[in-house]
Amino acid sequence: MPRLWLVEREYDDRNLISFVYATTDGTKQLRKELSATLLQQRSEPITAAIEVDEDDVAPVDPDQQERYATEAKSVAENNEPDEPI
């Protein structure tokens, strides 16, 4: 199971928050969308890293790979995987 680190968080006008987790080499990603209301009601916090099945990850656009790799490495160096972020 690959470990992915939080590299991006976006808010939109539909009250959705998108989270992007990526591998430290920037080649694989997982996107999650949660409503702000659901996020506040969750008992589980958003953490610095997650482990997911290989089948659940998607390739990263080559234009984003370097940025995602840099962000993932930075988060990994500065946070424990299960640390709320």
C-alpha contacts under 8 A as a table, 3 or more apart, distances in Angstrom:
res1	aa1	res2	aa2	distance
1	M	51	E	5.99
1	M	52	V	5.62
1	M	53	D	5.21
1	M	54	E	6.00
2	P	23	T	7.47
2	P	51	E	5.63
2	P	52	V	6.01
2	P	53	D	6.92
2	P	54	E	6.54
3	R	23	T	6.51
3	R	49	A	6.56
3	R	50	I	5.65
3	R	51	E	4.41
3	R	52	V	6.74
4	L	21	Y	5.24
4	L	22	A	4.65
4	L	23	T	4.62
4	L	24	T	7.22
4	L	29	Q	7.21
4	L	30	L	7.85
4	L	49	A	5.42
4	L	50	I	5.43
4	L	51	E	6.21
4	L	52	V	7.71
4	L	72	A	7.58
5	W	21	Y	4.87
5	W	22	A	5.28
5	W	23	T	6.26
5	W	24	T	7.28
5	W	48	A	5.70
5	W	49	A	4.25
5	W	50	I	6.58
5	W	72	A	5.15
5	W	73	K	7.99
5	W	75	V	6.63
5	W	76	A	6.71
5	W	81	P	7.76
6	L	9	R	7.90
6	L	19	F	7.09
6	L	20	V	5.89
6	L	21	Y	4.26
6	L	22	A	6.52
6	L	47	T	7.71
6	L	48	A	5.49
6	L	49	A	6.02
6	L	71	E	7.83
6	L	72	A	6.46
6	L	75	V	7.05
7	V	19	F	7.78
7	V	20	V	5.74
7	V	21	Y	5.50
7	V	22	A	6.42
7	V	68	Y	6.05
7	V	71	E	5.30
7	V	72	A	5.62
7	V	75	V	7.60
8	E	18	S	7.91
8	E	19	F	5.77
8	E	20	V	5.01
8	E	21	Y	7.09
9	R	17	I	6.87
9	R	18	S	5.60
9	R	19	F	4.66
9	R	20	V	6.46
10	E	17	I	5.59
10	E	18	S	5.11
10	E	19	F	6.68
11	Y	15	N	6.96
11	Y	16	L	5.91
11	Y	17	I	4.61
11	Y	18	S	6.45
12	D	15	N	5.85
12	D	16	L	5.63
12	D	17	I	6.61
13	D	16	L	7.23
15	N	35	S	5.78
15	N	36	A	5.80
16	L	33	E	6.36
16	L	34	L	5.57
16	L	35	S	4.35
16	L	36	A	5.83
17	I	33	E	5.58
17	I	34	L	5.36
17	I	35	S	5.99
17	I	36	A	6.31
18	S	31	R	6.84
18	S	32	K	5.58
18	S	33	E	4.36
18	S	34	L	6.52
19	F	31	R	5.64
19	F	32	K	5.10
19	F	33	E	6.30
20	V	29	Q	6.72
20	V	30	L	5.77
20	V	31	R	4.56
20	V	32	K	6.48
21	Y	29	Q	5.49
21	Y	30	L	5.27
21	Y	31	R	6.47
21	Y	49	A	7.35
21	Y	50	I	7.72
21	Y	72	A	7.85
22	A	26	G	5.93
22	A	27	T	7.32
22	A	28	K	5.56
22	A	29	Q	4.24
22	A	30	L	6.49
22	A	68	Y	6.40
22	A	69	A	7.39
22	A	72	A	6.30
23	T	26	G	5.19
23	T	27	T	6.44
23	T	28	K	5.59
23	T	29	Q	6.57
23	T	68	Y	7.80
23	T	69	A	6.81
23	T	72	A	6.43
24	T	27	T	7.97
24	T	68	Y	7.48
24	T	69	A	4.86
24	T	70	T	7.41
24	T	71	E	7.97
24	T	72	A	4.95
24	T	73	K	5.30
24	T	76	A	8.00
25	D	28	K	7.88
25	D	65	Q	7.54
25	D	66	E	7.94
25	D	68	Y	7.79
25	D	69	A	4.87
25	D	72	A	7.95
26	G	29	Q	7.64
26	G	60	V	6.93
26	G	64	Q	7.71
26	G	65	Q	4.50
26	G	66	E	6.18
26	G	67	R	7.39
26	G	68	Y	4.87
26	G	69	A	3.92
26	G	70	T	7.69
26	G	72	A	7.40
27	T	59	P	5.79
27	T	60	V	5.19
27	T	61	D	7.98
27	T	62	P	7.83
27	T	65	Q	5.77
27	T	69	A	7.69
28	K	57	V	6.03
28	K	58	A	5.50
28	K	59	P	4.59
28	K	60	V	5.31
29	Q	57	V	5.37
29	Q	58	A	5.27
29	Q	59	P	6.13
29	Q	60	V	5.98
30	L	56	D	7.00
30	L	57	V	5.16
30	L	58	A	6.27
34	L	38	L	6.50
34	L	39	L	6.28
35	S	38	L	5.20
35	S	39	L	6.12
36	A	39	L	5.01
36	A	40	Q	6.33
37	T	40	Q	5.29
37	T	41	Q	6.44
38	L	41	Q	5.02
38	L	42	R	6.11
39	L	42	R	5.31
42	R	45	P	6.98
45	P	84	P	5.71
45	P	85	I	7.81
46	I	84	P	5.55
46	I	85	I	6.01
47	T	50	I	7.07
47	T	81	P	6.70
47	T	82	D	5.31
47	T	83	E	5.24
47	T	84	P	4.25
47	T	85	I	5.28
48	A	75	V	6.82
48	A	76	A	7.59
48	A	79	N	6.48
48	A	80	E	6.83
48	A	81	P	5.19
48	A	82	D	6.14
48	A	83	E	5.65
48	A	84	P	6.18
48	A	85	I	5.55
49	A	76	A	7.87
49	A	80	E	7.85
49	A	81	P	4.56
49	A	82	D	6.33
49	A	83	E	7.91
50	I	81	P	7.03
50	I	82	D	7.74
52	V	56	D	6.54
52	V	57	V	7.49
53	D	56	D	5.44
53	D	57	V	7.27
54	E	57	V	5.73
60	V	64	Q	6.53
60	V	65	Q	6.05
61	D	64	Q	5.42
61	D	65	Q	6.44
62	P	65	Q	5.20
62	P	66	E	7.91
63	D	66	E	7.36
64	Q	67	R	5.46
64	Q	68	Y	6.07
65	Q	68	Y	5.16
65	Q	69	A	5.97
66	E	69	A	5.12
66	E	70	T	6.17
67	R	70	T	5.16
67	R	71	E	6.17
68	Y	71	E	5.11
68	Y	72	A	5.90
69	A	72	A	5.16
69	A	73	K	6.06
70	T	73	K	5.32
70	T	74	S	6.20
71	E	74	S	5.11
71	E	75	V	6.18
72	A	75	V	5.21
72	A	76	A	6.04
73	K	76	A	5.02
73	K	77	E	6.07
74	S	77	E	5.18
74	S	78	N	6.21
75	V	78	N	5.22
75	V	79	N	5.74
76	A	79	N	5.53
76	A	80	E	6.96
76	A	81	P	7.24
79	N	83	E	6.36
80	E	83	E	5.17
